[in-house]
C-alpha cells in the first residue's frame, strides 16, 4: 500500500513504479509497479503489487517506490524480505 499526498507539486495523475536502491532498475527477480493513480486531497491510498521470480534468492533487499508526476520524480524507500518456502 502506498499513500500519496497532493503536496510539493504532486497532483492529478501520478505514475508509480519500482526502482532499485540507487534509483536504477530493481533486481532482475522482482518486478511490479506500472500503476497510474489520481491523487486527491487529503491523500490517496494505492495498491502496488510486486512479482517475484521463483528463483528469487532469499535475503533482504533495499528498494524504492518511484513516483512521477509531470516533471517531478520522488522516491520512497522500502525493504523487501524474501524468505525460503
N, C-alpha and C positions, 0 to 999 in steps of 0.2 A: 504494500500500500504506500502510495506517495501522496503527500499533502502539498498542494500548491496554493500560494497566496498571491493575489494581484498587487504586487509591490515591486519597486525597482524596475519598472518597465515591462514586467511580465503581466500581460493581459491578453484577452482574446484566446486564440488557439496557440497551444504550446505543444511542441513535439517532445516526447520522452523517449530516450534511447539508453543504451547501455555502453559504458566505457570502462577501460582498464584503470588501474590505479593512477597512472600519469596522464589520463585523458585520451590515450590511444585506444586501439581495439581491445576488447576483453580477451581472455584466454580462449583458444580455439574450441574448447569443450563446452563453453557456455554461450548461449545466445538469448536474445529477448529484446524487449522494447518495441520500438516502432509504433508507438501509440500517440495519437493526437487527442489532446484534451482541451476543452473550452474552460478557461479559468473564470470563475465568478466570485464576487465578494461574499462573505469574508474569506472563504477558502473553498477549494475543491479537492475532493479525495478521488484518486485514480488508482486502479489496479495495474501493476506492472508485472507481467509474468516472465519468468526465466525458464529456459530449457537447458538441461544438462545432457551431454552425450553419455552413453552407457559406460564409456571408458574414462570418465572424469576421475582423475586421481584424488583420493581423499586428501583433505587439507583445508586450510583457512586462506581465503583469497580476499584481498582488498580490491573492491570495485567501486564504480560510481554510477549514479543516475545522471544522465546528461539531459538538460532541458534547453530547448531552443525556441525562442520567440522573436520573430523579426530578426534583427541583427544581434540579439543578446544570446549569450551562452552561459549557463551556470551549471555547476557540478555539485552533487551531494554524495558524500562517501557512504559506503556501507560495507559490511563484511559478509561474505558468503562462506558457509562452512559445509564442506562435502564430507559425508561420512560413509563408511563401507556398509553395504546392506547386511 
